Amino acid sequence: MRFAHVMIRVKNIDESMKFYTELLDLNRTGEVKLDDSTLYYLSDEDGQTQIELTYNNETPKDGYVNGNAFGHLAFEAKSMDEFTEKMNKFGYKYLYEPFFMPEVNMHVAFLKDPDGNEIEIMSK
């Protein structure tokens, strides 16, 4: 068995698509229109990691609320400095600035996507 994808409900598909495709460099790989929603599939450069962004036709005014069990999604960047520069160019801000985590021998930082989901950025 292999992990297929994670699904995230989004309030504004344009903002979310920009975040995941332009900032995190995921590729749009498919779209499925259903009666009540549209599913947008994104994948990393080697096709190993996939995200499904779900845009419901009737979205709650204030968006969605995550429970306290979900933590974050993690992405590995080639360079934290290059990612930070790109992030600043797009107008995003860190929730937690980059710091070195000796336990995993990586630099780690956190930001939020347009729907408030925490995103961890890791870099060696």
C-alpha positions as CSV (number, residue, x, y, z in Angstrom):
1,M,0.0,0.0,0.0
2,R,1.2,3.5,-0.7
3,F,0.0,6.9,0.4
4,A,-2.0,8.6,-2.4
5,H,-2.7,12.2,-1.4
6,V,-3.9,14.6,1.3
7,M,-7.1,16.7,0.7
8,I,-7.5,20.3,1.9
9,R,-10.7,22.2,1.6
10,V,-10.1,25.8,0.5
11,K,-12.1,29.0,0.7
12,N,-10.5,30.8,-2.2
13,I,-9.1,28.5,-4.9
14,D,-7.2,31.3,-6.7
15,E,-5.2,32.2,-3.5
16,S,-4.6,28.6,-2.6
17,M,-3.6,27.7,-6.1
18,K,-1.1,30.5,-6.2
19,F,0.3,29.5,-2.8
20,Y,0.8,25.8,-3.7
21,T,1.9,26.2,-7.3
22,E,3.9,29.4,-7.4
23,L,5.4,29.4,-3.9
24,L,5.7,25.7,-3.2
25,D,6.3,24.8,-6.8
26,L,3.7,22.0,-7.0
27,N,2.4,21.2,-10.5
28,R,-1.3,21.1,-11.3
29,T,-1.9,17.6,-12.6
30,G,-5.7,17.3,-12.8
31,E,-9.2,18.7,-12.2
32,V,-12.4,16.9,-11.5
33,K,-15.8,18.8,-11.4
34,L,-18.4,17.2,-9.2
35,D,-22.0,18.4,-8.6
36,D,-21.1,20.2,-5.4
37,S,-17.3,20.9,-5.8
38,T,-14.2,20.9,-7.9
39,L,-11.2,18.9,-7.0
40,Y,-7.8,20.2,-8.1
41,Y,-4.8,17.8,-8.0
42,L,-1.3,19.0,-7.4
43,S,2.0,17.0,-7.3
44,D,5.6,17.6,-6.6
45,E,8.3,17.4,-9.3
46,D,8.7,13.7,-9.1
47,G,5.0,12.8,-8.6
48,Q,5.6,11.3,-5.2
49,T,3.6,13.8,-3.2
50,Q,0.1,14.8,-4.1
51,I,-2.4,17.3,-2.7
52,E,-6.0,17.6,-3.6
53,L,-7.4,21.1,-3.1
54,T,-11.2,20.9,-2.8
55,Y,-13.3,23.9,-3.6
56,N,-16.9,23.4,-2.6
57,N,-19.6,25.4,-4.4
58,E,-21.0,26.3,-1.0
59,T,-18.1,27.4,1.1
60,P,-18.6,28.6,4.7
61,K,-18.3,32.4,4.9
62,D,-15.4,32.1,7.4
63,G,-13.7,29.2,5.7
64,Y,-13.0,25.9,7.5
65,V,-11.8,25.1,10.9
66,N,-9.3,22.3,11.6
67,G,-9.5,20.2,14.7
68,N,-6.7,20.1,17.2
69,A,-5.4,16.7,15.9
70,F,-4.0,18.1,12.6
71,G,-0.5,19.6,12.9
72,H,1.1,20.7,9.6
73,L,2.2,19.7,6.1
74,A,6.0,19.6,5.6
75,F,7.9,20.5,2.4
76,E,11.7,20.3,1.9
77,A,13.3,23.2,0.1
78,K,16.7,23.1,-1.6
79,S,17.7,26.3,0.1
80,M,16.0,28.1,3.0
81,D,17.5,31.4,1.9
82,E,16.1,31.1,-1.6
83,F,12.7,30.0,-0.3
84,T,12.6,33.0,2.1
85,E,13.5,35.4,-0.7
86,K,10.7,33.9,-2.9
87,M,8.2,33.9,0.0
88,N,9.0,37.6,0.7
89,K,8.5,38.4,-3.0
90,F,5.0,36.9,-2.9
91,G,4.2,38.8,0.3
92,Y,3.9,35.8,2.7
93,K,5.4,36.0,6.2
94,Y,6.8,33.3,8.5
95,L,4.8,32.2,11.5
96,Y,8.1,30.9,13.0
97,E,11.3,32.3,11.4
98,P,13.9,29.8,10.2
99,F,15.9,28.1,12.9
100,F,18.4,25.2,13.1
101,M,17.0,22.0,14.6
102,P,20.0,19.9,15.5
103,E,17.9,16.8,16.3
104,V,17.1,16.5,12.6
105,N,20.2,18.4,11.3
106,M,18.0,20.8,9.3
107,H,16.8,24.3,9.2
108,V,13.0,24.6,9.9
109,A,10.5,27.4,9.5
110,F,6.7,27.6,9.5
111,L,4.2,29.7,7.6
112,K,0.4,29.4,7.0
113,D,-1.4,28.8,3.7
114,P,-4.3,31.1,2.7
115,D,-6.7,28.9,4.7
116,G,-4.6,29.0,7.9
117,N,-3.0,25.5,7.6
118,E,0.5,25.4,9.0
119,I,3.2,24.6,6.5
120,E,6.6,23.5,7.6
121,I,9.6,24.3,5.4
122,M,12.7,22.2,6.0
123,S,16.2,22.6,4.4
124,K,19.6,20.9,4.9
